[in-house]
């Protein structure tokens, strides 16, 4: 018996070691690949990305030395508009699904629809937005069209993260609220929502990172041109007014696609590399911000 | 008992401590009468034929093995079962003569009168002060009254001395036992006539358990307590009346085997099944 036992123990130990090695190698490979991509992009574009004139000046059509000022602004502005539209919608839908929805066919139908929406290729979303907003509604290539396209793209992701955040609040918190004589709405707003807030904020910012880097859904909705912006212009109907949501607005991601597919400027590779570096720095910043804010809110809730 | 408010008629009350001595503390308020109560989940009857009187201002313990329906009955008393789809309650449950099963009172009002403390301490992610002030604030309490109320509730729940200097700190920083006493204080803040407790000490250490039992014994006489517990000694220590419930087989719904004064149930049970259970539980 004892020899048998130790034989089994040795075998189990060997298996454990092998599995650990294999998993470590796979993880190492993935990290290496990721790091290589990020380092490559940063190394090629960092020179441009830290150059203030590149970040602020207008792009050039034919000669070298163009910047990405409008694209940078457009990316952030479009993101803000998208979140203003998609966050309240997603929050409402998620609260309904997590707190109110009865377990019936309609609810599971809604859940399936959201799943399907989240797996739609973004170019399909973009073309849908082109047909509906740009053509049918007559809005043309505009921030409004682009923001709505991104909303379609963003809602499923946000609904799911918010719903999960709400559902992870322990049931006894809900019971406690109701047992105090609060209505379901009061319980949701004053107890469930604050408890879930760190996870919701993290999810919101991560979705912002995804929206920020989106290109395909925008090519045919927000358009591929970036009119020069004049920050002293507050005429909301003017194409050069930055806040005008009816003007076309090429974003960073679309800019990369555009100059690589049809750009003719002599320094297009440098511009493209620089833009890519700026984009990836922004997305990284979103991720770090998400972690930081999530942790901080969590700490505030649970006391130090 | 201390119960400063208990004996005061409402008219006199206004002069001394206005916000605590409302008619909610009237004598004999908070008595439950159960008449042939049954509960079924999606058509399957889990508990049937429960009839009992839960006397006002006394402590009633519900005991019995797991799955005997004691928590189910408890959750009928403030209609917390409403939240589960497919739950149906039969029979009559009268709170001071008003049937709460047939909807003589809406659940929100009922739960203000019948507070509840759960097995898991369920403090809100707010400050200690706000945990208590939350309910009264919704009822429109003024802030200077609130300070007094918060202190009073925390004192009654025997936690004031430990937290008085950190009322603005998050309640989540407290220990499990402190959190549970905070939950009791919170439940007291809406001035309920009845406090339901669903195994309030099962997640706590012996010292915290003792303090909660002391709180119950102190507040007894001011309000009605109905407590579900697995702990026989606890039932013996705190309760005036004991209900013993049992589900003998899964084919038949759980039932109330017997109920009566706690001393009688523990020392001289009428039913052999009660005697066997108590012997087993003690032995």
Interface residues (C-beta under 8 A of the other chain):
Chain A: X102 X103 X170 X172 X173 X174 X175 X176 X177 X178 X179 X180 X181 X182 X183 X186 X190 X191 X194 X195 X300 X301 X302 X303 X304
Chain B: X78 X80 X83 X85 X108 X109 X110 X111 X112 X115 X116 X118 X119 X120 X122 X123 X124 X125 X126 X134 X135 X138 X169 X170 X171 X172 X173 X183 X186 X187 X190 X196
